[in-house]
Amino acid sequence: MDVYVDGRLRTTVDTHAPSRSAQQSVFTADLPDGHHTLRPVRKSGPYLVVDRFTIR
């Protein structure tokens, strides 16, 4: 999965797993205060499941 923050590619994460698992942290970022756009983009497979976003 490619992870874009504010329109810029931040990282590519390998989310492939032999079995389904929940609540795995796959991306973290320290961002300045303000509005931001997060866009996860599926690279392969039929779907991408997002379990949760946590914003602190």
All heavy atoms as atom14 arrays in JSON, in Angstrom:
{
  "sequence": "MDVYVDGRLRTTVDTHAPSRSAQQSVFTADLPDGHHTLRPVRKSGPYLVVDRFTIR",
  "atom14_mask": [
    [1, 1, 1, 1, 1, 1, 1, 1, 0, 0, 0, 0, 0, 0],
    [1, 1, 1, 1, 1, 1, 1, 1, 0, 0, 0, 0, 0, 0],
    [1, 1, 1, 1, 1, 1, 1, 0, 0, 0, 0, 0, 0, 0],
    [1, 1, 1, 1, 1, 1, 1, 1, 1, 1, 1, 1, 0, 0],
    [1, 1, 1, 1, 1, 1, 1, 0, 0, 0, 0, 0, 0, 0],
    [1, 1, 1, 1, 1, 1, 1, 1, 0, 0, 0, 0, 0, 0],
    [1, 1, 1, 1, 0, 0, 0, 0, 0, 0, 0, 0, 0, 0],
    [1, 1, 1, 1, 1, 1, 1, 1, 1, 1, 1, 0, 0, 0],
    [1, 1, 1, 1, 1, 1, 1, 1, 0, 0, 0, 0, 0, 0],
    [1, 1, 1, 1, 1, 1, 1, 1, 1, 1, 1, 0, 0, 0],
    [1, 1, 1, 1, 1, 1, 1, 0, 0, 0, 0, 0, 0, 0],
    [1, 1, 1, 1, 1, 1, 1, 0, 0, 0, 0, 0, 0, 0],
    [1, 1, 1, 1, 1, 1, 1, 0, 0, 0, 0, 0, 0, 0],
    [1, 1, 1, 1, 1, 1, 1, 1, 0, 0, 0, 0, 0, 0],
    [1, 1, 1, 1, 1, 1, 1, 0, 0, 0, 0, 0, 0, 0],
    [1, 1, 1, 1, 1, 1, 1, 1, 1, 1, 0, 0, 0, 0],
    [1, 1, 1, 1, 1, 0, 0, 0, 0, 0, 0, 0, 0, 0],
    [1, 1, 1, 1, 1, 1, 1, 0, 0, 0, 0, 0, 0, 0],
    [1, 1, 1, 1, 1, 1, 0, 0, 0, 0, 0, 0, 0, 0],
    [1, 1, 1, 1, 1, 1, 1, 1, 1, 1, 1, 0, 0, 0],
    [1, 1, 1, 1, 1, 1, 0, 0, 0, 0, 0, 0, 0, 0],
    [1, 1, 1, 1, 1, 0, 0, 0, 0, 0, 0, 0, 0, 0],
    [1, 1, 1, 1, 1, 1, 1, 1, 1, 0, 0, 0, 0, 0],
    [1, 1, 1, 1, 1, 1, 1, 1, 1, 0, 0, 0, 0, 0],
    [1, 1, 1, 1, 1, 1, 0, 0, 0, 0, 0, 0, 0, 0],
    [1, 1, 1, 1, 1, 1, 1, 0, 0, 0, 0, 0, 0, 0],
    [1, 1, 1, 1, 1, 1, 1, 1, 1, 1, 1, 0, 0, 0],
    [1, 1, 1, 1, 1, 1, 1, 0, 0, 0, 0, 0, 0, 0],
    [1, 1, 1, 1, 1, 0, 0, 0, 0, 0, 0, 0, 0, 0],
    [1, 1, 1, 1, 1, 1, 1, 1, 0, 0, 0, 0, 0, 0],
    [1, 1, 1, 1, 1, 1, 1, 1, 0, 0, 0, 0, 0, 0],
    [1, 1, 1, 1, 1, 1, 1, 0, 0, 0, 0, 0, 0, 0],
    [1, 1, 1, 1, 1, 1, 1, 1, 0, 0, 0, 0, 0, 0],
    [1, 1, 1, 1, 0, 0, 0, 0, 0, 0, 0, 0, 0, 0],
    [1, 1, 1, 1, 1, 1, 1, 1, 1, 1, 0, 0, 0, 0],
    [1, 1, 1, 1, 1, 1, 1, 1, 1, 1, 0, 0, 0, 0],
    [1, 1, 1, 1, 1, 1, 1, 0, 0, 0, 0, 0, 0, 0],
    [1, 1, 1, 1, 1, 1, 1, 1, 0, 0, 0, 0, 0, 0],
    [1, 1, 1, 1, 1, 1, 1, 1, 1, 1, 1, 0, 0, 0],
    [1, 1, 1, 1, 1, 1, 1, 0, 0, 0, 0, 0, 0, 0],
    [1, 1, 1, 1, 1, 1, 1, 0, 0, 0, 0, 0, 0, 0],
    [1, 1, 1, 1, 1, 1, 1, 1, 1, 1, 1, 0, 0, 0],
    [1, 1, 1, 1, 1, 1, 1, 1, 1, 0, 0, 0, 0, 0],
    [1, 1, 1, 1, 1, 1, 0, 0, 0, 0, 0, 0, 0, 0],
    [1, 1, 1, 1, 0, 0, 0, 0, 0, 0, 0, 0, 0, 0],
    [1, 1, 1, 1, 1, 1, 1, 0, 0, 0, 0, 0, 0, 0],
    [1, 1, 1, 1, 1, 1, 1, 1, 1, 1, 1, 1, 0, 0],
    [1, 1, 1, 1, 1, 1, 1, 1, 0, 0, 0, 0, 0, 0],
    [1, 1, 1, 1, 1, 1, 1, 0, 0, 0, 0, 0, 0, 0],
    [1, 1, 1, 1, 1, 1, 1, 0, 0, 0, 0, 0, 0, 0],
    [1, 1, 1, 1, 1, 1, 1, 1, 0, 0, 0, 0, 0, 0],
    [1, 1, 1, 1, 1, 1, 1, 1, 1, 1, 1, 0, 0, 0],
    [1, 1, 1, 1, 1, 1, 1, 1, 1, 1, 1, 0, 0, 0],
    [1, 1, 1, 1, 1, 1, 1, 0, 0, 0, 0, 0, 0, 0],
    [1, 1, 1, 1, 1, 1, 1, 1, 0, 0, 0, 0, 0, 0],
    [1, 1, 1, 1, 1, 1, 1, 1, 1, 1, 1, 0, 0, 0]
  ],
  "atom14_positions": [
    [[0.84, -1.15, 0.0], [0.0, 0.0, 0.0], [0.9, 1.23, 0.0], [1.87, 1.29, 0.74], [-0.89, -0.06, 1.24], [-1.39, 1.25, 1.75], [-2.45, 1.1, 3.21], [-1.27, 0.99, 4.52], [0.0, 0.0, 0.0], [0.0, 0.0, 0.0], [0.0, 0.0, 0.0], [0.0, 0.0, 0.0], [0.0, 0.0, 0.0], [0.0, 0.0, 0.0]],
    [[0.58, 2.18, -0.87], [1.25, 3.47, -0.84], [0.49, 4.37, 0.12], [-0.74, 4.35, 0.16], [1.26, 4.13, -2.22], [2.26, 3.48, -3.17], [3.18, 2.78, -2.69], [2.12, 3.68, -4.39], [0.0, 0.0, 0.0], [0.0, 0.0, 0.0], [0.0, 0.0, 0.0], [0.0, 0.0, 0.0], [0.0, 0.0, 0.0], [0.0, 0.0, 0.0]],
    [[1.22, 5.16, 0.9], [0.6, 6.08, 1.85], [0.98, 7.5, 1.44], [2.15, 7.86, 1.42], [1.05, 5.81, 3.29], [0.4, 6.81, 4.24], [0.72, 4.39, 3.71], [0.0, 0.0, 0.0], [0.0, 0.0, 0.0], [0.0, 0.0, 0.0], [0.0, 0.0, 0.0], [0.0, 0.0, 0.0], [0.0, 0.0, 0.0], [0.0, 0.0, 0.0]],
    [[-0.05, 8.27, 1.08], [0.14, 9.67, 0.71], [-0.36, 10.55, 1.85], [-1.43, 10.3, 2.41], [-0.66, 10.01, -0.54], [-0.14, 9.37, -1.79], [-0.46, 8.06, -2.12], [0.69, 10.08, -2.66], [0.02, 7.47, -3.28], [1.18, 9.5, -3.82], [0.84, 8.19, -4.12], [1.32, 7.62, -5.26], [0.0, 0.0, 0.0], [0.0, 0.0, 0.0]],
    [[0.42, 11.56, 2.2], [0.02, 12.55, 3.19], [0.11, 13.91, 2.51], [1.17, 14.27, 1.98], [0.9, 12.5, 4.44], [0.48, 13.58, 5.43], [0.83, 11.13, 5.11], [0.0, 0.0, 0.0], [0.0, 0.0, 0.0], [0.0, 0.0, 0.0], [0.0, 0.0, 0.0], [0.0, 0.0, 0.0], [0.0, 0.0, 0.0], [0.0, 0.0, 0.0]],
    [[-0.99, 14.61, 2.5], [-1.06, 15.93, 1.87], [-0.6, 15.9, 0.42], [0.1, 16.79, -0.06], [-0.25, 16.96, 2.67], [-0.8, 17.14, 4.08], [-2.01, 16.92, 4.28], [-0.02, 17.5, 4.98], [0.0, 0.0, 0.0], [0.0, 0.0, 0.0], [0.0, 0.0, 0.0], [0.0, 0.0, 0.0], [0.0, 0.0, 0.0], [0.0, 0.0, 0.0]],
    [[-0.98, 14.82, -0.3], [-0.69, 14.71, -1.72], [0.7, 14.21, -2.07], [1.02, 14.06, -3.24], [0.0, 0.0, 0.0], [0.0, 0.0, 0.0], [0.0, 0.0, 0.0], [0.0, 0.0, 0.0], [0.0, 0.0, 0.0], [0.0, 0.0, 0.0], [0.0, 0.0, 0.0], [0.0, 0.0, 0.0], [0.0, 0.0, 0.0], [0.0, 0.0, 0.0]],
    [[1.52, 13.93, -1.07], [2.89, 13.47, -1.33], [3.05, 12.04, -0.83], [2.62, 11.7, 0.27], [3.9, 14.35, -0.63], [3.82, 15.8, -1.07], [4.84, 16.61, -0.38], [5.94, 16.8, -1.34], [6.97, 17.55, -1.13], [7.11, 18.15, 0.03], [7.89, 17.7, -2.04], [0.0, 0.0, 0.0], [0.0, 0.0, 0.0], [0.0, 0.0, 0.0]],
    [[3.7, 11.21, -1.64], [3.97, 9.83, -1.23], [4.93, 9.85, -0.05], [6.04, 10.37, -0.16], [4.57, 9.04, -2.39], [4.96, 7.6, -2.07], [3.74, 6.77, -1.69], [5.69, 6.98, -3.25], [0.0, 0.0, 0.0], [0.0, 0.0, 0.0], [0.0, 0.0, 0.0], [0.0, 0.0, 0.0], [0.0, 0.0, 0.0], [0.0, 0.0, 0.0]],
    [[4.5, 9.28, 1.08], [5.35, 9.25, 2.27], [6.08, 7.92, 2.39], [7.21, 7.88, 2.84], [4.52, 9.46, 3.53], [4.02, 10.86, 3.71], [5.11, 11.86, 4.08], [5.74, 11.59, 5.34], [5.44, 12.18, 6.49], [4.52, 13.12, 6.51], [6.07, 11.87, 7.59], [0.0, 0.0, 0.0], [0.0, 0.0, 0.0], [0.0, 0.0, 0.0]],
    [[5.39, 6.83, 2.03], [6.02, 5.51, 2.16], [5.19, 4.47, 1.41], [4.04, 4.7, 1.06], [6.15, 5.1, 3.64], [6.99, 3.95, 3.75], [4.81, 4.8, 4.27], [0.0, 0.0, 0.0], [0.0, 0.0, 0.0], [0.0, 0.0, 0.0], [0.0, 0.0, 0.0], [0.0, 0.0, 0.0], [0.0, 0.0, 0.0], [0.0, 0.0, 0.0]],
    [[5.81, 3.33, 1.17], [5.12, 2.16, 0.64], [5.22, 1.08, 1.71], [6.31, 0.79, 2.21], [5.75, 1.67, -0.67], [5.64, 2.72, -1.64], [5.06, 0.43, -1.18], [0.0, 0.0, 0.0], [0.0, 0.0, 0.0], [0.0, 0.0, 0.0], [0.0, 0.0, 0.0], [0.0, 0.0, 0.0], [0.0, 0.0, 0.0], [0.0, 0.0, 0.0]],
    [[4.09, 0.5, 2.09], [4.03, -0.48, 3.16], [3.59, -1.82, 2.59], [2.61, -1.88, 1.84], [3.01, -0.03, 4.24], [2.92, -1.05, 5.35], [3.38, 1.33, 4.79], [0.0, 0.0, 0.0], [0.0, 0.0, 0.0], [0.0, 0.0, 0.0], [0.0, 0.0, 0.0], [0.0, 0.0, 0.0], [0.0, 0.0, 0.0], [0.0, 0.0, 0.0]],
    [[4.31, -2.88, 2.93], [3.92, -4.23, 2.53], [2.89, -4.73, 3.54], [3.23, -5.01, 4.68], [5.12, -5.15, 2.5], [4.78, -6.55, 2.05], [3.61, -6.83, 1.73], [5.7, -7.39, 2.03], [0.0, 0.0, 0.0], [0.0, 0.0, 0.0], [0.0, 0.0, 0.0], [0.0, 0.0, 0.0], [0.0, 0.0, 0.0], [0.0, 0.0, 0.0]],
    [[1.64, -4.81, 3.13], [0.57, -5.25, 4.04], [0.16, -6.69, 3.8], [-0.81, -7.16, 4.37], [-0.67, -4.34, 3.89], [-1.09, -4.35, 2.53], [-0.36, -2.92, 4.34], [0.0, 0.0, 0.0], [0.0, 0.0, 0.0], [0.0, 0.0, 0.0], [0.0, 0.0, 0.0], [0.0, 0.0, 0.0], [0.0, 0.0, 0.0], [0.0, 0.0, 0.0]],
    [[0.92, -7.4, 2.97], [0.6, -8.81, 2.71], [0.85, -9.64, 3.96], [1.83, -9.45, 4.66], [1.45, -9.36, 1.57], [1.22, -10.83, 1.34], [0.08, -11.3, 0.73], [1.96, -11.91, 1.67], [0.14, -12.61, 0.68], [1.26, -13.01, 1.25], [0.0, 0.0, 0.0], [0.0, 0.0, 0.0], [0.0, 0.0, 0.0], [0.0, 0.0, 0.0]],
    [[-0.06, -10.55, 4.24], [0.08, -11.47, 5.37], [-0.58, -12.79, 4.98], [-1.56, -12.8, 4.24], [-0.58, -10.9, 6.61], [0.0, 0.0, 0.0], [0.0, 0.0, 0.0], [0.0, 0.0, 0.0], [0.0, 0.0, 0.0], [0.0, 0.0, 0.0], [0.0, 0.0, 0.0], [0.0, 0.0, 0.0], [0.0, 0.0, 0.0], [0.0, 0.0, 0.0]],
    [[-0.04, -13.9, 5.46], [-0.63, -15.21, 5.12], [-2.02, -15.4, 5.71], [-2.82, -16.19, 5.21], [0.35, -16.22, 5.69], [1.14, -15.47, 6.72], [1.14, -14.04, 6.29], [0.0, 0.0, 0.0], [0.0, 0.0, 0.0], [0.0, 0.0, 0.0], [0.0, 0.0, 0.0], [0.0, 0.0, 0.0], [0.0, 0.0, 0.0], [0.0, 0.0, 0.0]],
    [[-2.33, -14.69, 6.79], [-3.67, -14.76, 7.37], [-4.09, -13.35, 7.78], [-3.26, -12.46, 7.92], [-3.7, -15.69, 8.58], [-2.83, -15.2, 9.58], [0.0, 0.0, 0.0], [0.0, 0.0, 0.0], [0.0, 0.0, 0.0], [0.0, 0.0, 0.0], [0.0, 0.0, 0.0], [0.0, 0.0, 0.0], [0.0, 0.0, 0.0], [0.0, 0.0, 0.0]],
    [[-5.37, -13.18, 7.96], [-5.91, -11.87, 8.31], [-5.56, -11.52, 9.75], [-5.65, -12.35, 10.65], [-7.42, -11.93, 8.15], [-8.07, -10.62, 8.02], [-9.51, -10.82, 7.65], [-10.07, -9.56, 7.22], [-11.3, -9.41, 6.88], [-12.13, -10.45, 6.89], [-11.75, -8.25, 6.49], [0.0, 0.0, 0.0], [0.0, 0.0, 0.0], [0.0, 0.0, 0.0]],
    [[-5.15, -10.29, 9.96], [-4.86, -9.84, 11.33], [-5.41, -8.42, 11.5], [-5.43, -7.63, 10.56], [-3.36, -9.87, 11.62], [-2.66, -9.09, 10.69], [0.0, 0.0, 0.0], [0.0, 0.0, 0.0], [0.0, 0.0, 0.0], [0.0, 0.0, 0.0], [0.0, 0.0, 0.0], [0.0, 0.0, 0.0], [0.0, 0.0, 0.0], [0.0, 0.0, 0.0]],
    [[-5.85, -8.13, 12.7], [-6.48, -6.84, 12.97], [-5.59, -6.0, 13.88], [-4.72, -6.5, 14.57], [-7.84, -7.06, 13.63], [0.0, 0.0, 0.0], [0.0, 0.0, 0.0], [0.0, 0.0, 0.0], [0.0, 0.0, 0.0], [0.0, 0.0, 0.0], [0.0, 0.0, 0.0], [0.0, 0.0, 0.0], [0.0, 0.0, 0.0], [0.0, 0.0, 0.0]],
    [[-5.83, -4.71, 13.86], [-5.21, -3.74, 14.74], [-3.68, -3.76, 14.66], [-2.98, -3.68, 15.66], [-5.69, -3.94, 16.18], [-7.19, -3.73, 16.3], [-7.69, -3.84, 17.72], [-6.94, -4.13, 18.63], [-8.97, -3.61, 17.9], [0.0, 0.0, 0.0], [0.0, 0.0, 0.0], [0.0, 0.0, 0.0], [0.0, 0.0, 0.0], [0.0, 0.0, 0.0]],
    [[-3.16, -3.82, 13.45], [-1.73, -3.74, 13.21], [-1.37, -2.32, 12.81], [-1.98, -1.75, 11.92], [-1.31, -4.71, 12.1], [-1.66, -6.15, 12.38], [-0.97, -6.67, 13.62], [0.24, -6.59, 13.73], [-1.75, -7.19, 14.54], [0.0, 0.0, 0.0], [0.0, 0.0, 0.0], [0.0, 0.0, 0.0], [0.0, 0.0, 0.0], [0.0, 0.0, 0.0]],
    [[-0.38, -1.74, 13.45], [0.07, -0.41, 13.09], [1.0, -0.54, 11.89], [2.02, -1.22, 11.95], [0.82, 0.22, 14.27], [1.3, 1.48, 13.91], [0.0, 0.0, 0.0], [0.0, 0.0, 0.0], [0.0, 0.0, 0.0], [0.0, 0.0, 0.0], [0.0, 0.0, 0.0], [0.0, 0.0, 0.0], [0.0, 0.0, 0.0], [0.0, 0.0, 0.0]],
    [[0.63, 0.11, 10.78], [1.45, 0.01, 9.56], [2.05, 1.33, 9.13], [2.93, 1.37, 8.28], [0.66, -0.62, 8.39], [0.26, -2.05, 8.7], [-0.54, 0.22, 8.02], [0.0, 0.0, 0.0], [0.0, 0.0, 0.0], [0.0, 0.0, 0.0], [0.0, 0.0, 0.0], [0.0, 0.0, 0.0], [0.0, 0.0, 0.0], [0.0, 0.0, 0.0]],
    [[1.59, 2.45, 9.73], [2.13, 3.75, 9.37], [1.91, 4.73, 10.5], [0.82, 4.8, 11.06], [1.46, 4.29, 8.1], [1.88, 5.68, 7.74], [3.11, 5.92, 7.16], [1.04, 6.76, 7.99], [3.51, 7.21, 6.84], [1.43, 8.05, 7.66], [2.67, 8.27, 7.09], [0.0, 0.0, 0.0], [0.0, 0.0, 0.0], [0.0, 0.0, 0.0]],
    [[2.95, 5.47, 10.86], [2.83, 6.56, 11.82], [3.59, 7.76, 11.28], [4.53, 7.61, 10.5], [3.41, 6.18, 13.2], [4.79, 5.86, 13.04], [2.68, 5.0, 13.81], [0.0, 0.0, 0.0], [0.0, 0.0, 0.0], [0.0, 0.0, 0.0], [0.0, 0.0, 0.0], [0.0, 0.0, 0.0], [0.0, 0.0, 0.0], [0.0, 0.0, 0.0]],
    [[3.17, 8.94, 11.69], [3.84, 10.16, 11.24], [3.64, 11.26, 12.26], [2.57, 11.36, 12.87], [3.29, 10.61, 9.89], [0.0, 0.0, 0.0], [0.0, 0.0, 0.0], [0.0, 0.0, 0.0], [0.0, 0.0, 0.0], [0.0, 0.0, 0.0], [0.0, 0.0, 0.0], [0.0, 0.0, 0.0], [0.0, 0.0, 0.0], [0.0, 0.0, 0.0]],
    [[4.66, 12.06, 12.45], [4.54, 13.27, 13.26], [4.25, 14.41, 12.3], [5.09, 14.74, 11.46], [5.83, 13.54, 14.03], [6.06, 12.53, 15.14], [5.07, 12.15, 15.79], [7.21, 12.12, 15.35], [0.0, 0.0, 0.0], [0.0, 0.0, 0.0], [0.0, 0.0, 0.0], [0.0, 0.0, 0.0], [0.0, 0.0, 0.0], [0.0, 0.0, 0.0]],
    [[3.07, 15.0, 12.43], [2.66, 16.08, 11.54], [2.43, 17.35, 12.35], [2.0, 17.28, 13.5], [1.37, 15.71, 10.8], [1.44, 14.46, 9.92], [0.04, 14.12, 9.43], [2.38, 14.68, 8.77], [0.0, 0.0, 0.0], [0.0, 0.0, 0.0], [0.0, 0.0, 0.0], [0.0, 0.0, 0.0], [0.0, 0.0, 0.0], [0.0, 0.0, 0.0]],
    [[2.66, 18.5, 11.76], [2.37, 19.75, 12.47], [0.86, 19.91, 12.65], [0.06, 19.3, 11.92], [2.93, 20.83, 11.56], [2.97, 20.21, 10.21], [3.2, 18.75, 10.42], [0.0, 0.0, 0.0], [0.0, 0.0, 0.0], [0.0, 0.0, 0.0], [0.0, 0.0, 0.0], [0.0, 0.0, 0.0], [0.0, 0.0, 0.0], [0.0, 0.0, 0.0]],
    [[0.47, 20.71, 13.61], [-0.96, 20.99, 13.82], [-1.57, 21.53, 12.53], [-0.91, 22.22, 11.76], [-1.16, 22.01, 14.94], [-0.82, 21.43, 16.3], [-0.76, 20.2, 16.43], [-0.62, 22.23, 17.24], [0.0, 0.0, 0.0], [0.0, 0.0, 0.0], [0.0, 0.0, 0.0], [0.0, 0.0, 0.0], [0.0, 0.0, 0.0], [0.0, 0.0, 0.0]],
    [[-2.84, 21.22, 12.31], [-3.54, 21.72, 11.14], [-4.28, 20.6, 10.43], [-4.35, 19.47, 10.91], [0.0, 0.0, 0.0], [0.0, 0.0, 0.0], [0.0, 0.0, 0.0], [0.0, 0.0, 0.0], [0.0, 0.0, 0.0], [0.0, 0.0, 0.0], [0.0, 0.0, 0.0], [0.0, 0.0, 0.0], [0.0, 0.0, 0.0], [0.0, 0.0, 0.0]],
    [[-4.83, 20.91, 9.28], [-5.58, 19.94, 8.47], [-4.62, 19.18, 7.58], [-3.7, 19.76, 7.0], [-6.61, 20.67, 7.6], [-7.69, 21.31, 8.4], [-8.87, 20.67, 8.69], [-7.76, 22.52, 9.0], [-9.62, 21.47, 9.43], [-8.97, 22.6, 9.62], [0.0, 0.0, 0.0], [0.0, 0.0, 0.0], [0.0, 0.0, 0.0], [0.0, 0.0, 0.0]],
    [[-4.85, 17.87, 7.47], [-4.03, 17.02, 6.62], [-4.91, 16.02, 5.9], [-6.0, 15.68, 6.36], [-2.98, 16.27, 7.46], [-2.04, 17.18, 8.16], [-0.99, 17.77, 7.52], [-2.01, 17.62, 9.44], [-0.34, 18.53, 8.38], [-0.94, 18.47, 9.56], [0.0, 0.0, 0.0], [0.0, 0.0, 0.0], [0.0, 0.0, 0.0], [0.0, 0.0, 0.0]],
    [[-4.43, 15.53, 4.79], [-5.13, 14.51, 4.01], [-4.3, 13.24, 3.99], [-3.11, 13.28, 3.63], [-5.36, 14.99, 2.57], [-6.09, 16.21, 2.6], [-6.12, 13.95, 1.77], [0.0, 0.0, 0.0], [0.0, 0.0, 0.0], [0.0, 0.0, 0.0], [0.0, 0.0, 0.0], [0.0, 0.0, 0.0], [0.0, 0.0, 0.0], [0.0, 0.0, 0.0]],
    [[-4.91, 12.14, 4.39], [-4.25, 10.83, 4.36], [-4.94, 10.0, 3.29], [-6.17, 9.89, 3.28], [-4.38, 10.14, 5.72], [-3.91, 8.69, 5.79], [-2.4, 8.62, 5.58], [-4.3, 8.08, 7.12], [0.0, 0.0, 0.0], [0.0, 0.0, 0.0], [0.0, 0.0, 0.0], [0.0, 0.0, 0.0], [0.0, 0.0, 0.0], [0.0, 0.0, 0.0]],
    [[-4.15, 9.44, 2.37], [-4.73, 8.63, 1.31], [-3.95, 7.32, 1.17], [-2.86, 7.29, 0.63], [-4.72, 9.37, -0.02], [-5.4, 8.6, -1.15], [-5.63, 9.46, -2.37], [-4.43, 10.07, -2.89], [-3.77, 9.62, -3.96], [-4.21, 8.58, -4.63], [-2.7, 10.25, -4.38], [0.0, 0.0, 0.0], [0.0, 0.0, 0.0], [0.0, 0.0, 0.0]],
    [[-4.5, 6.2, 1.7], [-3.89, 4.9, 1.47], [-4.31, 4.38, 0.09], [-5.49, 4.48, -0.27], [-4.45, 4.03, 2.6], [-5.74, 4.68, 2.96], [-5.63, 6.14, 2.62], [0.0, 0.0, 0.0], [0.0, 0.0, 0.0], [0.0, 0.0, 0.0], [0.0, 0.0, 0.0], [0.0, 0.0, 0.0], [0.0, 0.0, 0.0], [0.0, 0.0, 0.0]],
    [[-3.37, 3.86, -0.68], [-3.66, 3.38, -2.03], [-3.25, 1.91, -2.12], [-2.07, 1.57, -1.96], [-2.92, 4.21, -3.1], [-3.17, 3.66, -4.48], [-3.32, 5.67, -3.01], [0.0, 0.0, 0.0], [0.0, 0.0, 0.0], [0.0, 0.0, 0.0], [0.0, 0.0, 0.0], [0.0, 0.0, 0.0], [0.0, 0.0, 0.0], [0.0, 0.0, 0.0]],
    [[-4.22, 1.07, -2.41], [-3.97, -0.37, -2.57], [-3.11, -0.62, -3.79], [-3.35, -0.08, -4.85], [-5.32, -1.09, -2.7], [-5.24, -2.56, -2.95], [-6.63, -3.18, -3.05], [-7.55, -2.47, -3.9], [-7.64, -2.64, -5.22], [-6.88, -3.5, -5.83], [-8.52, -1.95, -5.91], [0.0, 0.0, 0.0], [0.0, 0.0, 0.0], [0.0, 0.0, 0.0]],
    [[-2.06, -1.42, -3.64], [-1.15, -1.72, -4.75], [-1.51, -3.03, -5.45], [-1.22, -3.2, -6.62], [0.29, -1.81, -4.25], [0.8, -0.56, -3.57], [1.44, 0.39, -4.51], [2.73, -0.19, -5.04], [3.43, 0.69, -5.91], [0.0, 0.0, 0.0], [0.0, 0.0, 0.0], [0.0, 0.0, 0.0], [0.0, 0.0, 0.0], [0.0, 0.0, 0.0]],
    [[-2.09, -3.97, -4.7], [-2.46, -5.25, -5.29], [-3.56, -5.88, -4.45], [-3.87, -5.41, -3.36], [-1.24, -6.19, -5.35], [-0.79, -6.49, -4.04], [0.0, 0.0, 0.0], [0.0, 0.0, 0.0], [0.0, 0.0, 0.0], [0.0, 0.0, 0.0], [0.0, 0.0, 0.0], [0.0, 0.0, 0.0], [0.0, 0.0, 0.0], [0.0, 0.0, 0.0]],
    [[-4.13, -6.94, -4.97], [-5.2, -7.63, -4.26], [-6.55, -7.0, -4.54], [-6.63, -5.89, -5.05], [0.0, 0.0, 0.0], [0.0, 0.0, 0.0], [0.0, 0.0, 0.0], [0.0, 0.0, 0.0], [0.0, 0.0, 0.0], [0.0, 0.0, 0.0], [0.0, 0.0, 0.0], [0.0, 0.0, 0.0], [0.0, 0.0, 0.0], [0.0, 0.0, 0.0]],
    [[-7.61, -7.71, -4.18], [-8.96, -7.23, -4.49], [-9.48, -6.13, -3.57], [-10.41, -5.43, -3.92], [-9.81, -8.49, -4.35], [-9.07, -9.34, -3.37], [-7.6, -9.05, -3.61], [0.0, 0.0, 0.0], [0.0, 0.0, 0.0], [0.0, 0.0, 0.0], [0.0, 0.0, 0.0], [0.0, 0.0, 0.0], [0.0, 0.0, 0.0], [0.0, 0.0, 0.0]],
    [[-8.89, -5.96, -2.39], [-9.4, -4.94, -1.46], [-8.34, -4.56, -0.44], [-7.32, -5.22, -0.29], [-10.66, -5.44, -0.74], [-10.47, -6.77, -0.05], [-9.97, -6.83, 1.24], [-10.77, -7.96, -0.69], [-9.77, -8.04, 1.87], [-10.58, -9.17, -0.07], [-10.08, -9.22, 1.21], [-9.89, -10.41, 1.82], [0.0, 0.0, 0.0], [0.0, 0.0, 0.0]],
    [[-8.6, -3.48, 0.26], [-7.77, -3.01, 1.37], [-8.71, -2.71, 2.52], [-9.64, -1.91, 2.38], [-7.02, -1.73, 0.97], [-6.28, -1.0, 2.08], [-5.12, -1.84, 2.6], [-5.77, 0.34, 1.57], [0.0, 0.0, 0.0], [0.0, 0.0, 0.0], [0.0, 0.0, 0.0], [0.0, 0.0, 0.0], [0.0, 0.0, 0.0], [0.0, 0.0, 0.0]],
    [[-8.5, -3.37, 3.64], [-9.35, -3.18, 4.81], [-8.63, -2.25, 5.78], [-7.48, -2.5, 6.15], [-9.66, -4.52, 5.5], [-10.45, -4.3, 6.78], [-10.41, -5.44, 4.56], [0.0, 0.0, 0.0], [0.0, 0.0, 0.0], [0.0, 0.0, 0.0], [0.0, 0.0, 0.0], [0.0, 0.0, 0.0], [0.0, 0.0, 0.0], [0.0, 0.0, 0.0]],
    [[-9.28, -1.17, 6.17], [-8.74, -0.26, 7.18], [-9.51, -0.52, 8.47], [-10.73, -0.37, 8.52], [-8.88, 1.21, 6.74], [-8.42, 2.13, 7.86], [-8.09, 1.46, 5.48], [0.0, 0.0, 0.0], [0.0, 0.0, 0.0], [0.0, 0.0, 0.0], [0.0, 0.0, 0.0], [0.0, 0.0, 0.0], [0.0, 0.0, 0.0], [0.0, 0.0, 0.0]],
    [[-8.79, -0.89, 9.49], [-9.37, -1.23, 10.78], [-9.67, 0.02, 11.61], [-10.7, 0.13, 12.25], [-8.39, -2.12, 11.52], [-9.02, -3.05, 12.52], [-10.17, -3.42, 12.32], [-8.33, -3.41, 13.48], [0.0, 0.0, 0.0], [0.0, 0.0, 0.0], [0.0, 0.0, 0.0], [0.0, 0.0, 0.0], [0.0, 0.0, 0.0], [0.0, 0.0, 0.0]],
    [[-8.72, 0.99, 11.56], [-8.89, 2.17, 12.39], [-7.82, 3.21, 12.05], [-6.72, 2.87, 11.66], [-8.76, 1.77, 13.85], [-8.65, 2.92, 14.81], [-8.56, 2.47, 16.24], [-7.25, 1.91, 16.54], [-6.94, 1.38, 17.7], [-7.87, 1.31, 18.66], [-5.76, 0.91, 17.94], [0.0, 0.0, 0.0], [0.0, 0.0, 0.0], [0.0, 0.0, 0.0]],
    [[-8.18, 4.47, 12.2], [-7.24, 5.57, 12.18], [-7.17, 6.14, 13.59], [-8.21, 6.33, 14.22], [-7.68, 6.7, 11.23], [-7.61, 6.35, 9.79], [-8.77, 6.14, 9.06], [-6.39, 6.25, 9.14], [-8.72, 5.83, 7.72], [-6.33, 5.94, 7.8], [-7.49, 5.73, 7.08], [0.0, 0.0, 0.0], [0.0, 0.0, 0.0], [0.0, 0.0, 0.0]],
    [[-5.98, 6.4, 14.08], [-5.83, 7.03, 15.38], [-5.1, 8.34, 15.17], [-4.02, 8.36, 14.59], [-5.01, 6.14, 16.34], [-5.68, 4.89, 16.51], [-4.87, 6.81, 17.7], [0.0, 0.0, 0.0], [0.0, 0.0, 0.0], [0.0, 0.0, 0.0], [0.0, 0.0, 0.0], [0.0, 0.0, 0.0], [0.0, 0.0, 0.0], [0.0, 0.0, 0.0]],
    [[-5.69, 9.42, 15.67], [-5.09, 10.75, 15.53], [-4.86, 11.3, 16.93], [-5.79, 11.35, 17.73], [-5.99, 11.67, 14.69], [-6.22, 11.0, 13.37], [-5.42, 13.06, 14.62], [-6.91, 11.68, 12.33], [0.0, 0.0, 0.0], [0.0, 0.0, 0.0], [0.0, 0.0, 0.0], [0.0, 0.0, 0.0], [0.0, 0.0, 0.0], [0.0, 0.0, 0.0]],
    [[-3.63, 11.68, 17.18], [-3.3, 12.18, 18.52], [-2.84, 13.6, 18.45], [-2.27, 14.05, 17.55], [-2.19, 11.33, 19.14], [-2.63, 9.9, 19.3], [-1.51, 9.07, 19.81], [-1.91, 7.67, 19.63], [-1.2, 6.67, 19.99], [-0.05, 6.85, 20.55], [-1.62, 5.46, 19.8], [0.0, 0.0, 0.0], [0.0, 0.0, 0.0], [0.0, 0.0, 0.0]]
  ]
}
